[in-house]
Amino acid sequence: MSKSDIHAKNSVKKFGGKESDYIEIHEMMDSSKAYWADNRHRCVFHHTAGIYYMQKMFGIDFDAIENLRNKYNLSETFVQDIVQLLKNNRLQGVHILNADNKKIHVRDIAEQHILEDFREKFIPSFSDYASNMTLKPWMNNALTPINNNNTESTTINKGVINID
């Protein structure tokens, strides 16, 4: 569909905040373009599992931070410093905090990105990609001779490998 900055602008329209709140997520979603310049790059992150990975990479647990703020009577400045620190050390979070001080679920941002790339029609699963890939001999632990011109296709039926 478009480049990461366009996706970030669309995130602002949908969720508020600033483009800089979202650009890192959209850049990661499209980072596979570094290896595959056409739309096949989407098989890396543009699916349901990719959305989950974005959440694990970028989400912050703001409820836990708020509990600590209340427990220890922490200042807003200190909390914002902690949020900046957590951006480099994420484990359990699922949200980002945009410039409007609004919590946005990372999954919603990643889903928006994929839907835009697929004309708002659907979000594929990884199996949607993998089931449409041709299994090559080298993918099967190189158990069969490898043809360097990669023109043969391979199918697996009940544990038997057939090379066409």
C-alpha positions as CSV (number, residue, x, y, z in Angstrom):
1,M,0.0,0.0,0.0
2,S,2.5,2.6,1.1
3,K,5.5,3.6,3.1
4,S,5.8,3.6,6.9
5,D,5.3,7.4,7.1
6,I,1.9,7.1,5.3
7,H,0.9,4.3,7.7
8,A,1.9,6.6,10.6
9,K,-0.2,9.5,9.3
10,N,-3.1,7.1,9.0
11,S,-2.5,6.0,12.6
12,V,-2.7,9.6,13.7
13,K,-6.1,10.0,11.9
14,K,-7.4,6.8,13.6
15,F,-5.8,7.0,17.1
16,G,-4.7,10.6,17.6
17,G,-1.2,11.7,18.7
18,K,1.7,12.4,16.4
19,E,3.3,10.4,13.6
20,S,6.4,9.8,15.7
21,D,4.2,7.8,18.2
22,Y,3.7,5.2,15.5
23,I,6.6,5.3,13.0
24,E,8.7,2.8,14.9
25,I,6.0,0.1,14.7
26,H,5.3,0.7,11.0
27,E,9.0,0.7,10.2
28,M,9.4,-2.7,11.9
29,M,6.3,-4.1,10.1
30,D,8.0,-3.1,6.8
31,S,11.6,-3.9,7.8
32,S,11.5,-7.1,5.7
33,K,11.6,-4.8,2.6
34,A,15.3,-4.6,3.2
35,Y,15.5,-8.2,2.0
36,W,12.6,-8.5,-0.4
37,A,11.6,-5.4,-2.3
38,D,8.2,-6.6,-3.6
39,N,5.1,-7.5,-1.6
40,R,6.4,-11.0,-0.8
41,H,8.2,-9.2,2.1
42,R,4.8,-9.3,3.9
43,C,5.2,-12.9,4.7
44,V,7.5,-11.9,7.6
45,F,5.2,-9.7,9.7
46,H,2.0,-9.0,7.8
47,H,-0.1,-11.7,9.5
48,T,-1.8,-12.6,12.8
49,A,1.5,-13.8,14.4
50,G,3.2,-10.7,13.2
51,I,0.7,-8.6,15.0
52,Y,1.4,-10.5,18.2
53,Y,5.2,-9.9,17.7
54,M,4.6,-6.2,17.3
55,Q,2.8,-6.2,20.6
56,K,5.6,-8.0,22.3
57,M,8.2,-5.7,20.8
58,F,6.5,-2.3,21.4
59,G,3.8,-2.7,24.2
60,I,4.2,-1.2,27.6
61,D,2.0,-2.2,30.6
62,F,0.8,1.2,31.7
63,D,-1.5,-0.2,34.4
64,A,1.5,-1.6,36.2
65,I,3.2,1.8,35.9
66,E,0.1,3.6,37.3
67,N,0.0,1.1,40.2
68,L,3.6,2.0,41.0
69,R,3.0,5.7,40.7
70,N,0.2,5.4,43.3
71,K,2.0,3.1,45.6
72,Y,5.1,5.2,45.8
73,N,3.6,8.7,45.1
74,L,5.7,9.2,42.0
75,S,5.8,12.4,40.1
76,E,4.6,12.6,36.4
77,T,8.1,13.5,35.3
78,F,9.5,10.4,37.0
79,V,6.8,8.2,35.4
80,Q,7.6,9.6,32.0
81,D,11.3,8.8,32.5
82,I,10.3,5.2,33.4
83,V,8.2,4.9,30.3
84,Q,11.2,6.1,28.2
85,L,13.3,3.5,29.9
86,L,10.7,0.7,29.3
87,K,10.6,1.5,25.6
88,N,14.1,-0.1,25.5
89,N,13.2,-3.0,27.9
90,R,9.7,-4.3,27.1
91,L,8.3,-7.6,28.4
92,Q,4.6,-7.5,29.4
93,G,3.2,-4.4,27.8
94,V,0.6,-4.2,25.1
95,H,0.1,-0.4,24.7
96,I,2.0,2.7,23.5
97,L,1.3,6.1,24.9
98,N,0.8,8.6,22.1
99,A,1.4,12.4,22.2
100,D,-2.2,13.0,23.4
101,N,-1.3,10.9,26.5
102,K,-3.7,8.2,25.2
103,K,-3.0,4.5,25.5
104,I,-3.2,2.8,22.1
105,H,-3.0,-1.0,21.8
106,V,-0.1,-2.1,19.6
107,R,-2.2,-4.8,18.1
108,D,-4.6,-2.2,16.8
109,I,-1.8,-0.3,15.1
110,A,-0.4,-3.4,13.5
111,E,-3.8,-4.5,12.4
112,Q,-4.4,-1.1,10.8
113,H,-1.1,-1.4,8.9
114,I,-2.0,-4.8,7.5
115,L,-5.6,-3.9,6.6
116,E,-4.3,-0.8,4.7
117,D,-1.9,-3.0,2.8
118,F,-4.7,-5.5,1.9
119,R,-7.3,-2.9,0.9
120,E,-9.2,-3.2,4.2
121,K,-10.2,-6.8,3.2
122,F,-8.6,-9.1,5.6
123,I,-5.6,-10.0,7.9
124,P,-3.9,-13.2,6.7
125,S,-2.5,-15.8,9.0
126,F,1.1,-17.1,8.6
127,S,-0.5,-20.3,7.3
128,D,-2.1,-18.3,4.5
129,Y,1.4,-17.5,3.3
130,A,3.1,-20.8,4.1
131,S,0.4,-23.0,2.5
132,N,0.9,-21.1,-0.8
133,M,4.7,-21.6,-0.7
134,T,6.3,-24.5,-2.7
135,L,8.4,-26.7,-0.5
136,K,11.8,-27.1,-2.1
137,P,14.3,-29.9,-1.3
138,W,16.7,-27.6,0.5
139,M,13.8,-26.8,2.9
140,N,13.5,-30.4,3.9
141,N,16.8,-30.6,5.7
142,A,18.5,-31.1,2.2
143,L,17.5,-34.8,2.3
144,T,17.2,-34.9,-1.4
145,P,19.6,-33.5,-4.0
146,I,19.5,-29.8,-4.4
147,N,19.0,-28.4,-7.9
148,N,20.8,-25.1,-8.0
149,N,18.4,-23.7,-10.6
150,N,15.5,-24.0,-8.1
151,T,13.0,-24.9,-10.9
152,E,11.7,-28.2,-9.3
153,S,8.8,-28.2,-7.0
154,T,8.4,-30.6,-4.1
155,T,5.4,-32.0,-2.3
156,I,5.1,-34.0,0.8
157,N,2.4,-36.7,1.1
158,K,2.2,-38.9,4.2
159,G,5.9,-38.5,4.8
160,V,7.0,-39.3,1.2
161,I,8.8,-36.7,-0.7
162,N,8.0,-36.3,-4.4
163,I,10.2,-34.1,-6.6
164,D,8.4,-32.9,-9.8
